[in-house]
Amino acid sequence: MNDQSQKIAAIIQHEKVSLKSKMKEIIRSFLNKSCLVFSQIFSLVNRSKTELVTGFLAILELSKLKKVRLEQDKQFSDILIYKVDDKLDESEYEDISDYDEINDAV
């Protein structure tokens, strides 16, 4: 493979991010907390855009499942994530098969 081909291959690498793994990551973040701030968990400083979007989808899905409550005071302000159930446990999501990987070209 020549130098140009290597550069092109590096540009079109696909990043795979699992919605299920992001849901688990959020649940793990609740270990000793009852409230999280989305921008502190998923920041573009140390996360890719794909991870950020998948993290957002994960909090929406957890909210839909009534596992967390989301609050935002105004448009573009921080999104607060509150634990609804004190027994929130990532083991509940071991058997979820609907949450396949989300692919994105980086």
CORSULKA-V548304 format. One line per field, one symbol per residue. burial: I if it has 9 or more other C-alpha atoms within 8 Angstrom, else O. A space follows every 10 residues. Layout:
BEGIN
burial->???
END
This chain:
BEGIN
burial->OOOOOIOOOO OOOOIOIIII OIIIOIIIII OOOOIIIIOO OIIOOOIOOI IIOIIOIIIO OIIOOOIIII OIOOOOOIII IIIIOOOIOI OOOOOOOOOO OIIOOO
END
